[in-house]
Amino acid sequence: MQDFLEVIKTRRSVKKYKSDPVPAELIGKIVEAGTYAPSGLNKQSPIILAVTNKEMRDELSRLNMKNDPFHRADPFYGAPVVLVVLADKSVPTYKYDGSLVMENMLLAAHALGLGACWIHRARETFESPEGKAILQKLGIEGDYEGIGNCIVGYPDMTPAEKPRRENRVYNID
């Protein structure tokens, strides 16, 4: 149990990556961890787009950038892998379910020695005509909402540890 708690406590958002490709085996393990996330009524509404194709990765970056308030050149910080989580809006718990998939993948990436970061604006990306066209091209049907982008790669930085804020837990005995 201590090792698992250490993974949780030491995971940080990585915002600079090496261009080295991530082996498919590791990506598969991260995605598998995502598929084991809890979901309301076990509906398993989230789906994952595992994007390693550079052209598609760059297209998703471009679409994400349209809504990036910080106007970064690459909102994916150079990460070579983007794991997009979308969830079926017909399931009442879809946002929570998709968020749990994201967390499982972030923790799995860290446990495997990779860096990862949750990048927002997946909703805006897949609400756009271009995003809808991507899903259609992939044969994905249904009313899906983008929950988040889990970027993954080999870190090219060491994120600083930030202290935990106080007064966040109230014990009721």
Backbone as a printed PyTorch tensor [residue, N CA C, xyz], in Angstrom:
tensor([[[  0.8330,  -1.2040,   0.0000],
         [  0.0000,   0.0000,   0.0000],
         [  0.8700,   1.2570,   0.0000]],

        [[  1.9870,   1.1970,   0.7020],
         [  2.8530,   2.3810,   0.7740],
         [  3.3250,   2.8030,  -0.6110]],

        [[  3.6760,   1.8430,  -1.4720],
         [  4.1260,   2.1990,  -2.8180],
         [  3.0380,   2.9500,  -3.5710]],

        [[  1.7940,   2.4980,  -3.4350],
         [  0.6890,   3.1580,  -4.1170],
         [  0.5060,   4.5840,  -3.5970]],

        [[  0.5760,   4.7540,  -2.2910],
         [  0.4500,   6.1030,  -1.7220],
         [  1.6010,   6.9940,  -2.1760]],

        [[  2.7740,   6.4100,  -2.3340],
         [  3.9330,   7.1760,  -2.8090],
         [  3.7120,   7.6390,  -4.2550]],

        [[  3.1170,   6.8010,  -5.0780],
         [  2.7910,   7.1970,  -6.4590],
         [  1.8490,   8.3900,  -6.4410]],

        [[  0.8420,   8.3180,  -5.6060],
         [ -0.1230,   9.4340,  -5.5160],
         [  0.5740,  10.7090,  -5.0310]],

        [[  1.3920,  10.5720,  -3.9980],
         [  2.0160,  11.7500,  -3.3930],
         [  3.1020,  12.3820,  -4.2710]],

        [[  3.7210,  11.6020,  -5.1400],
         [  4.8380,  12.1360,  -5.9310],
         [  4.4590,  12.4930,  -7.3670]],

        [[  3.2370,  12.1900,  -7.7930],
         [  2.8180,  12.5440,  -9.1480],
         [  2.7260,  14.0700,  -9.2830]],

        [[  3.2530,  14.5770, -10.3630],
         [  3.2000,  16.0120, -10.6530],
         [  2.8430,  16.1910, -12.1170]],

        [[  2.3260,  17.3560, -12.4460],
         [  2.0310,  17.6920, -13.8390],
         [  3.3190,  18.0750, -14.5480]],

        [[  3.6350,  17.3340, -15.5930],
         [  4.8540,  17.5900, -16.3720],
         [  4.4830,  18.4830, -17.5460]],

        [[  5.2530,  19.5600, -17.7140],
         [  4.9360,  20.5370, -18.7540],
         [  6.0970,  20.7890, -19.7070]],

        [[  6.9670,  19.7830, -19.8530],
         [  8.0280,  19.8130, -20.8540],
         [  8.4710,  18.3770, -21.0960]],

        [[  8.4880,  17.9810, -22.3790],
         [  8.7470,  16.5810, -22.7240],
         [  9.8600,  16.4380, -23.7440]],

        [[ 10.5340,  15.3010, -23.6620],
         [ 11.4900,  14.9140, -24.6990],
         [ 10.6850,  14.4110, -25.8980]],

        [[ 11.2830,  14.4310, -27.0600],
         [ 10.5760,  13.9910, -28.2640],
         [ 10.6060,  12.4710, -28.4340]],

        [[ 11.2910,  11.7570, -27.5470],
         [ 11.4010,  10.3000, -27.6380],
         [ 10.0200,   9.6440, -27.6590]],

        [[  9.8130,   8.6800, -28.5620],
         [  8.5190,   7.9880, -28.5850],
         [  8.3360,   7.1080, -27.3520]],

        [[  7.0980,   6.9390, -26.9650],
         [  6.7540,   6.0810, -25.8310],
         [  6.3860,   4.7110, -26.3910]],

        [[  6.9790,   3.6320, -25.8780],
         [  6.6530,   2.2930, -26.3860],
         [  5.1610,   1.9890, -26.2780]],

        [[  4.6420,   1.3170, -27.2980],
         [  3.2190,   0.9610, -27.3400],
         [  2.8100,   0.1490, -26.1070]],

        [[  3.7150,  -0.6730, -25.5970],
         [  3.4090,  -1.4860, -24.4190],
         [  3.0660,  -0.6000, -23.2120]],

        [[  3.8240,   0.4840, -23.0340],
         [  3.5590,   1.3830, -21.9030],
         [  2.2520,   2.1490, -22.1090]],

        [[  2.0250,   2.5940, -23.3230],
         [  0.7690,   3.2940, -23.6190],
         [ -0.4050,   2.3550, -23.3440]],

        [[ -0.2590,   1.1090, -23.7490],
         [ -1.3090,   0.1210, -23.5030],
         [ -1.6060,  -0.0630, -22.0290]],

        [[ -0.5720,  -0.0640, -21.1980],
         [ -0.7660,  -0.2150, -19.7550],
         [ -1.4860,   1.0000, -19.1690]],

        [[ -1.1420,   2.1770, -19.6490],
         [ -1.7940,   3.4010, -19.1610],
         [ -3.2720,   3.3910, -19.5430]],

        [[ -3.5430,   3.0640, -20.7930],
         [ -4.9230,   3.0160, -21.2710],
         [ -5.7070,   1.9390, -20.5200]],

        [[ -5.0870,   0.7940, -20.3050],
         [ -5.7570,  -0.2740, -19.5510],
         [ -6.1350,   0.2090, -18.1590]],

        [[ -5.2320,   0.9450, -17.5060],
         [ -5.5480,   1.4920, -16.1830],
         [ -6.7690,   2.3950, -16.2630]],

        [[ -6.8650,   3.1730, -17.3310],
         [ -8.0290,   4.0360, -17.5230],
         [ -9.3260,   3.2510, -17.6320]],

        [[ -9.2700,   2.1040, -18.2900],
         [-10.4960,   1.3140, -18.4790],
         [-10.9670,   0.6520, -17.1890]],

        [[-10.1070,   0.6410, -16.1650],
         [-10.4920,   0.0550, -14.8850],
         [-10.9800,   1.0950, -13.8780]],

        [[-11.1700,   2.3220, -14.3170],
         [-11.6860,   3.3500, -13.4160],
         [-13.1290,   3.0350, -13.0410]],

        [[-13.5270,   3.3900, -11.8240],
         [-14.9290,   3.1950, -11.4430],
         [-15.8390,   4.0340, -12.3370]],

        [[-17.0790,   3.5850, -12.4840],
         [-18.0580,   4.3750, -13.2330],
         [-19.4350,   4.1610, -12.6260]],

        [[-20.2550,   5.1930, -12.6960],
         [-21.5980,   5.1260, -12.1460],
         [-22.3940,   3.9800, -12.7500]],

        [[-22.9620,   3.1570, -11.8980],
         [-23.7550,   1.9870, -12.2980],
         [-22.9850,   1.0540, -13.2370]],

        [[-21.6560,   1.1460, -13.1990],
         [-20.7800,   0.3530, -14.0520],
         [-21.1230,   0.5070, -15.5410]],

        [[-21.5540,   1.7010, -15.9290],
         [-21.9240,   1.9660, -17.3340],
         [-20.6950,   2.0320, -18.2340]],

        [[-19.5390,   2.3530, -17.6730],
         [-18.2950,   2.4270, -18.4410],
         [-18.4740,   3.3030, -19.6890]],

        [[-19.0060,   4.4950, -19.4710],
         [-19.3200,   5.3880, -20.5950],
         [-18.1110,   6.0310, -21.2640]],

        [[-16.9680,   6.2130, -20.5830],
         [-15.8500,   6.8760, -21.2600],
         [-15.1820,   5.9970, -22.3200]],

        [[-14.6960,   6.6700, -23.3520],
         [-13.8510,   6.0460, -24.3570],
         [-12.5390,   6.8160, -24.3910]],

        [[-11.5030,   6.1800, -24.9130],
         [-10.1660,   6.7760, -24.9510],
         [ -9.6460,   6.7420, -26.3790]],

        [[ -9.1890,   7.8920, -26.8640],
         [ -8.4830,   7.9550, -28.1430],
         [ -7.0010,   7.9850, -27.8110]],

        [[ -6.2720,   6.9420, -28.1430],
         [ -4.8340,   6.8680, -27.8820],
         [ -4.1120,   7.3640, -29.1310]],

        [[ -3.6650,   8.6030, -29.0820],
         [ -3.1070,   9.2710, -30.2630],
         [ -1.5820,   9.3070, -30.1800]],

        [[ -0.9490,   8.5710, -31.0810],
         [  0.5080,   8.6070, -31.2220],
         [  0.9070,   9.0920, -32.6200]],

        [[ -0.0490,   9.1410, -33.5240],
         [  0.1940,   9.6370, -34.8700],
         [  0.5070,  11.1370, -34.7890]],

        [[  1.6750,  11.5530, -35.2610],
         [  2.1100,  12.9380, -35.1060],
         [  1.1770,  13.9280, -35.7850]],

        [[  0.6880,  13.5870, -36.9640],
         [ -0.2080,  14.5180, -37.6650],
         [ -1.5050,  14.7300, -36.8730]],

        [[ -2.0830,  13.6520, -36.3600],
         [ -3.3110,  13.7810, -35.5680],
         [ -3.0260,  14.4820, -34.2490]],

        [[ -1.9110,  14.1580, -33.6240],
         [ -1.5230,  14.8370, -32.3770],
         [ -1.4020,  16.3360, -32.6060]],

        [[ -0.7590,  16.7300, -33.7070],
         [ -0.5880,  18.1480, -34.0170],
         [ -1.9120,  18.8180, -34.3630]],

        [[ -2.8180,  18.0920, -35.0110],
         [ -4.1460,  18.6250, -35.3140],
         [ -4.9270,  18.8680, -34.0300]],

        [[ -4.8590,  17.9280, -33.0980],
         [ -5.5320,  18.1170, -31.8120],
         [ -4.9270,  19.2960, -31.0500]],

        [[ -3.6190,  19.4520, -31.1340],
         [ -2.9600,  20.5950, -30.4980],
         [ -3.4680,  21.9030, -31.1010]],

        [[ -3.5680,  21.9290, -32.4220],
         [ -4.0500,  23.1380, -33.1130],
         [ -5.4870,  23.4640, -32.6950]],

        [[ -6.3430,  22.4580, -32.6500],
         [ -7.7330,  22.6840, -32.2510],
         [ -7.8160,  23.1280, -30.7940]],

        [[ -7.0050,  22.5370, -29.9400],
         [ -6.9830,  22.9100, -28.5320],
         [ -6.5170,  24.3530, -28.3650]],

        [[ -5.5440,  24.7210, -29.1700],
         [ -4.9550,  26.0600, -29.0880],
         [ -5.9850,  27.1610, -29.3750]],

        [[ -6.9840,  26.8550, -30.1740],
         [ -8.0130,  27.8550, -30.4960],
         [ -8.7120,  28.3670, -29.2470]],

        [[ -8.7740,  27.5430, -28.2000],
         [ -9.4530,  27.9170, -26.9620],
         [ -8.4980,  28.0710, -25.7850]],

        [[ -7.2030,  28.1270, -26.0570],
         [ -6.1950,  28.2250, -24.9990],
         [ -6.0500,  29.6850, -24.5730]],

        [[ -6.4830,  30.0250, -23.3560],
         [ -6.3870,  31.4300, -22.9230],
         [ -4.9500,  31.9100, -22.7550]],

        [[ -3.9840,  30.9840, -22.6960],
         [ -2.5870,  31.3600, -22.5120],
         [ -1.8430,  31.4760, -23.8390]],

        [[ -2.5120,  31.0870, -24.9210],
         [ -1.9660,  31.2110, -26.2760],
         [ -0.5760,  30.5860, -26.4100]],

        [[ -0.4450,  29.3690, -25.8880],
         [  0.8170,  28.6430, -26.0080],
         [  0.9920,  28.1590, -27.4410]],

        [[  2.2360,  28.0490, -27.8620],
         [  2.5240,  27.5170, -29.1950],
         [  2.0740,  26.0650, -29.3000]],

        [[  2.1960,  25.3100, -28.2070],
         [  1.7350,  23.9230, -28.1760],
         [  1.1380,  23.6530, -26.8000]],

        [[ -0.1780,  23.6200, -26.6890],
         [ -0.7880,  23.3770, -25.3790],
         [ -0.5020,  21.9870, -24.8280]],

        [[  0.0900,  21.0980, -25.6470],
         [  0.4560,  19.7600, -25.1980],
         [  1.9310,  19.6860, -24.7920]],

        [[  2.6120,  20.8200, -24.7080],
         [  3.9750,  20.9240, -24.1770],
         [  4.9820,  19.9770, -24.8310]],

        [[  4.7480,  19.6240, -26.0830],
         [  5.6870,  18.7550, -26.7860],
         [  5.5340,  17.2730, -26.5070]],

        [[  4.5430,  16.8860, -25.7020],
         [  4.3380,  15.4590, -25.3960],
         [  4.0000,  14.7000, -26.6770]],

        [[  4.6160,  13.5350, -26.8890],
         [  4.3570,  12.7870, -28.1230],
         [  3.0610,  11.9770, -28.1220]],

        [[  2.4430,  11.8020, -26.9450],
         [  1.2300,  10.9920, -26.8380],
         [  0.1160,  11.8380, -26.2270]],

        [[ -1.0700,  11.7200, -26.8220],
         [ -2.2560,  12.3690, -26.2660],
         [ -3.3290,  11.2960, -26.1100]],

        [[ -3.7790,  11.1160, -24.8900],
         [ -4.8580,  10.1670, -24.5970],
         [ -6.1010,  11.0010, -24.3000]],

        [[ -6.9990,  11.0390, -25.2680],
         [ -8.2040,  11.8600, -25.1380],
         [ -9.3020,  11.0190, -24.5060]],

        [[ -9.9120,  11.5490, -23.4580],
         [-11.0320,  10.8700, -22.8190],
         [-12.3090,  11.6090, -23.1920]],

        [[-13.2430,  10.8470, -23.7470],
         [-14.5760,  11.3530, -24.0510],
         [-15.5640,  10.4590, -23.3220]],

        [[-16.7460,  10.9890, -23.0140],
         [-17.7310,  10.1650, -22.3140],
         [-19.1170,  10.4310, -22.8730]],

        [[-19.9260,   9.4020, -22.8370],
         [-21.2770,   9.4050, -23.3810],
         [-22.1910,  10.2610, -22.5010]],

        [[-22.6860,  11.3480, -23.0710],
         [-23.4990,  12.2950, -22.3060],
         [-24.8590,  11.7350, -21.8860]],

        [[-25.2590,  10.5920, -22.4260],
         [-26.5470,  10.0190, -22.0260],
         [-26.4570,   9.3440, -20.6550]],

        [[-25.2490,   9.1560, -20.1460],
         [-25.0440,   8.5480, -18.8230],
         [-24.9390,   9.6850, -17.8040]],

        [[-25.8060,   9.7020, -16.7890],
         [-25.8240,  10.8330, -15.8500],
         [-24.4810,  11.1520, -15.1850]],

        [[-23.6340,  10.1500, -15.0050],
         [-22.3670,  10.3480, -14.2910],
         [-21.1740,  10.4960, -15.2420]],

        [[-21.4210,  10.8100, -16.5130],
         [-20.3530,  10.7600, -17.5170],
         [-19.1570,  11.6470, -17.1870]],

        [[-19.3790,  12.8490, -16.6590],
         [-18.2410,  13.7370, -16.3600],
         [-17.3710,  13.1600, -15.2460]],

        [[-18.0160,  12.6140, -14.2280],
         [-17.2700,  12.0160, -13.1190],
         [-16.5280,  10.7690, -13.5960]],

        [[-17.2280,   9.9590, -14.3840],
         [-16.6260,   8.7280, -14.8930],
         [-15.3860,   9.0440, -15.7290]],

        [[-15.4980,  10.0350, -16.6090],
         [-14.3570,  10.4200, -17.4430],
         [-13.2170,  10.9900, -16.6150]],

        [[-13.5510,  11.7290, -15.5570],
         [-12.5190,  12.2890, -14.6840],
         [-11.7540,  11.1860, -13.9690]],

        [[-12.4480,  10.1270, -13.5720],
         [-11.7800,   9.0050, -12.9200],
         [-10.8570,   8.2720, -13.8940]],

        [[-11.2520,   8.1580, -15.1450],
         [-10.3820,   7.5630, -16.1650],
         [ -9.1090,   8.3970, -16.2850]],

        [[ -9.2650,   9.7160, -16.3320],
         [ -8.0980,  10.6040, -16.4260],
         [ -7.1540,  10.3780, -15.2500]],

        [[ -7.6950,  10.3450, -14.0380],
         [ -6.8460,  10.1830, -12.8500],
         [ -6.1210,   8.8500, -12.8800]],

        [[ -6.8180,   7.7730, -13.2420],
         [ -6.1430,   6.4730, -13.3130],
         [ -4.9790,   6.5290, -14.2960]],

        [[ -5.1770,   7.1740, -15.4400],
         [ -4.1120,   7.2250, -16.4430],
         [ -2.9520,   8.1050, -15.9840]],

        [[ -3.2410,   9.2110, -15.3090],
         [ -2.1720,  10.0730, -14.7950],
         [ -1.3060,   9.3110, -13.7910]],

        [[ -1.9530,   8.5770, -12.8990],
         [ -1.2140,   7.8010, -11.8980],
         [ -0.4350,   6.6560, -12.5470]],

        [[ -1.0510,   5.9870, -13.5170],
         [ -0.3700,   4.8720, -14.1820],
         [  0.8670,   5.3750, -14.9220]],

        [[  0.7580,   6.5010, -15.6090],
         [  1.9150,   7.0460, -16.3310],
         [  3.0560,   7.3150, -15.3600]],

        [[  2.7430,   7.9310, -14.2380],
         [  3.7800,   8.2340, -13.2420],
         [  4.3930,   6.9460, -12.6870]],

        [[  3.5420,   5.9600, -12.3900],
         [  4.0410,   4.6900, -11.8510],
         [  4.9650,   3.9790, -12.8350]],

        [[  4.7810,   4.2410, -14.1340],
         [  5.6110,   3.6180, -15.1690],
         [  6.8500,   4.4620, -15.5110]],

        [[  7.0690,   5.5460, -14.7690],
         [  8.2570,   6.3770, -14.9890],
         [  8.0990,   7.4110, -16.0840]],

        [[  6.8630,   7.6710, -16.4940],
         [  6.5980,   8.6740, -17.5230],
         [  6.0200,   9.9320, -16.8980]],

        [[  6.0480,  10.9970, -17.6540],
         [  5.3970,  12.2270, -17.2300],
         [  4.0300,  12.3100, -17.8730]],

        [[  3.1300,  13.0310, -17.2200],
         [  1.7860,  13.2170, -17.7560],
         [  1.2060,  14.5080, -17.1950]],

        [[  0.1800,  14.9980, -17.8790],
         [ -0.4980,  16.2040, -17.4240],
         [ -1.9110,  16.2120, -18.0070]],

        [[ -2.8700,  16.6760, -17.2330],
         [ -4.2510,  16.8360, -17.6950],
         [ -4.3290,  18.1810, -18.4110]],

        [[ -4.7130,  18.1530, -19.6590],
         [ -4.9070,  19.3710, -20.4410],
         [ -6.3980,  19.5000, -20.7410]],

        [[ -6.9470,  20.6280, -20.3760],
         [ -8.3800,  20.8710, -20.5860],
         [ -8.6690,  21.2020, -22.0500]],

        [[ -9.8680,  21.5910, -22.3140],
         [-10.3900,  22.0190, -23.6180],
         [-10.6890,  20.8660, -24.5740]],

        [[-10.7770,  19.6330, -24.0720],
         [-11.2180,  18.5210, -24.9210],
         [-12.6860,  18.7280, -25.3040]],

        [[-13.4760,  19.2740, -24.3880],
         [-14.8930,  19.5310, -24.6880],
         [-15.0100,  20.4750, -25.8720]],

        [[-14.2820,  21.5820, -25.8110],
         [-14.3480,  22.5650, -26.8950],
         [-13.8350,  21.9700, -28.2060]],

        [[-12.7820,  21.1780, -28.1180],
         [-12.2160,  20.5620, -29.3240],
         [-13.2450,  19.6890, -30.0260]],

        [[-13.9400,  18.8370, -29.2550],
         [-14.8420,  17.8790, -29.8770],
         [-16.2660,  18.3950, -30.0420]],

        [[-16.5110,  19.6310, -29.6080],
         [-17.7650,  20.3100, -29.9510],
         [-17.6220,  21.0480, -31.2830]],

        [[-16.3830,  21.2720, -31.7080],
         [-16.1360,  21.9990, -32.9620],
         [-16.4410,  21.1020, -34.1630]],

        [[-16.7320,  21.7030, -35.3020],
         [-16.9660,  20.9020, -36.5110],
         [-15.7670,  20.0030, -36.8500]],

        [[-14.5410,  20.5080, -36.6400],
         [-13.3500,  19.7080, -36.9220],
         [-13.2550,  18.5100, -35.9860]],

        [[-13.5450,  18.7300, -34.7120],
         [-13.5100,  17.6410, -33.7370],
         [-14.5630,  16.5880, -34.0260]],

        [[-15.7600,  17.0470, -34.3900],
         [-16.8300,  16.1030, -34.7380],
         [-16.4460,  15.3040, -35.9770]],

        [[-15.7560,  15.9460, -36.9060],
         [-15.3120,  15.2470, -38.1200],
         [-14.2880,  14.1600, -37.7900]],

        [[-13.4220,  14.4270, -36.8170],
         [-12.4410,  13.4200, -36.3950],
         [-13.1580,  12.1870, -35.8580]],

        [[-14.1380,  12.4160, -34.9770],
         [-14.8800,  11.2820, -34.4180],
         [-15.6220,  10.5160, -35.5090]],

        [[-16.2170,  11.2420, -36.4320],
         [-16.9360,  10.5890, -37.5300],
         [-15.9800,   9.7560, -38.3840]],

        [[-14.8020,  10.3200, -38.6740],
         [-13.8030,   9.6010, -39.4650],
         [-13.3670,   8.3110, -38.7600]],

        [[-13.3380,   8.3410, -37.4200],
         [-12.9590,   7.1640, -36.6400],
         [-14.1160,   6.1840, -36.4620]],

        [[-15.2980,   6.5670, -36.9200],
         [-16.4630,   5.6990, -36.7920],
         [-17.0890,   5.7220, -35.4090]],

        [[-16.8130,   6.7770, -34.6510],
         [-17.3570,   6.8960, -33.2970],
         [-18.6880,   7.6220, -33.3740]],

        [[-19.7330,   6.8940, -32.9980],
         [-21.0810,   7.4580, -33.0360],
         [-21.5890,   7.6300, -31.6160]],

        [[-22.4770,   8.5790, -31.4330],
         [-23.0460,   8.8220, -30.1220],
         [-22.8210,  10.2680, -29.7270]],

        [[-23.3410,  10.6030, -28.5710],
         [-23.2490,  11.9750, -28.0790],
         [-22.1540,  12.0440, -27.0220]],

        [[-20.9080,  12.1840, -27.4810],
         [-19.7530,  12.1910, -26.5860],
         [-19.2840,  13.6090, -26.3000]],

        [[-18.8610,  13.8080, -25.0650],
         [-18.2510,  15.0800, -24.6620],
         [-16.8010,  14.8220, -24.3030]],

        [[-15.9220,  15.7020, -24.7630],
         [-14.5210,  15.6030, -24.3750],
         [-14.3640,  15.9520, -22.9070]],

        [[-13.7280,  15.0730, -22.1590],
         [-13.5140,  15.2850, -20.7200],
         [-12.1290,  15.8680, -20.4640]],

        [[-11.1140,  15.3160, -21.1230],
         [ -9.7620,  15.8260, -20.9200],
         [ -8.7790,  15.1510, -21.8480]],

        [[ -7.6110,  15.7630, -21.9520],
         [ -6.4840,  15.2300, -22.7150],
         [ -5.3950,  14.8620, -21.7150]],

        [[ -5.0040,  13.6130, -21.6870],
         [ -3.9100,  13.1750, -20.8280],
         [ -2.6750,  13.0870, -21.7220]],

        [[ -1.8050,  14.0810, -21.6010],
         [ -0.5840,  14.0520, -22.4060],
         [  0.4550,  13.2080, -21.6830]],

        [[  1.2470,  12.4620, -22.4620],
         [  2.1900,  11.5120, -21.8710],
         [  3.4960,  11.5370, -22.6530]],

        [[  4.5950,  11.4020, -21.9430],
         [  5.8980,  11.2980, -22.5790],
         [  6.9880,  11.2140, -21.5270]],

        [[  8.2270,  11.2480, -22.0210],
         [  9.3700,  11.2520, -21.1030],
         [  9.6280,  12.6850, -20.6610]],

        [[  9.6460,  12.9340, -19.3590],
         [  9.8160,  14.3000, -18.8630],
         [ 11.1650,  14.9050, -19.2600]],

        [[ 11.1350,  16.1780, -19.5600],
         [ 12.3460,  16.9510, -19.8190],
         [ 12.4360,  18.0700, -18.7800]],

        [[ 11.9220,  17.7840, -17.5930],
         [ 11.9320,  18.7190, -16.4720],
         [ 11.6210,  17.9400, -15.2050]],

        [[ 11.9030,  18.5340, -14.0660],
         [ 11.5090,  17.9550, -12.7880],
         [ 10.5550,  18.9340, -12.1230]],

        [[  9.2690,  18.5830, -12.0860],
         [  8.2990,  19.5130, -11.4820],
         [  8.5650,  19.6910,  -9.9900]],

        [[  8.3740,  20.8930,  -9.5340],
         [  8.5670,  21.1930,  -8.1160],
         [  7.4210,  20.6320,  -7.2890]],

        [[  7.7800,  20.1740,  -6.0900],
         [  6.7450,  19.7260,  -5.1610],
         [  6.1240,  20.9530,  -4.5240]],

        [[  4.8170,  20.9540,  -4.4470],
         [  4.1200,  22.0780,  -3.8260],
         [  3.4730,  21.5940,  -2.5430]],

        [[  3.6020,  22.3880,  -1.4750],
         [  3.0180,  21.9500,  -0.1990],
         [  1.4970,  21.8610,  -0.2990]],

        [[  0.9460,  20.9650,   0.5010],
         [ -0.5020,  20.8130,   0.5480],
         [ -1.0860,  21.9410,   1.3840]],

        [[ -2.1640,  22.5150,   0.9250],
         [ -2.8580,  23.5730,   1.6310],
         [ -3.4770,  23.0140,   2.9080]],

        [[ -3.4960,  23.7810,   3.9570],
         [ -4.0600,  23.3320,   5.2350],
         [ -5.5670,  23.5010,   5.2500]],

        [[ -6.1650,  22.9480,   6.2780],
         [ -7.6050,  23.0880,   6.5350],
         [ -8.4640,  22.5680,   5.4020]],

        [[ -8.1060,  21.4040,   4.8830],
         [ -8.8970,  20.7980,   3.8100],
         [ -9.6290,  19.5530,   4.2710]],

        [[ -9.3440,  19.1090,   5.4860],
         [ -9.9830,  17.9130,   6.0020],
         [-10.6490,  18.2570,   7.3320]],

        [[-11.9120,  17.8590,   7.4580],
         [-12.6580,  18.0810,   8.6860],
         [-13.0880,  16.7140,   9.2060]],

        [[-12.5580,  16.3280,  10.3430],
         [-12.8830,  15.0370,  10.9450],
         [-14.1650,  15.1620,  11.7490]],

        [[-15.0740,  14.2700,  11.5080],
         [-16.3420,  14.2360,  12.2330],
         [-16.4010,  12.8940,  12.9350]],

        [[-16.1330,  12.9010,  14.2330],
         [-16.0700,  11.6570,  14.9910],
         [-17.4220,  11.2780,  15.5620]]])
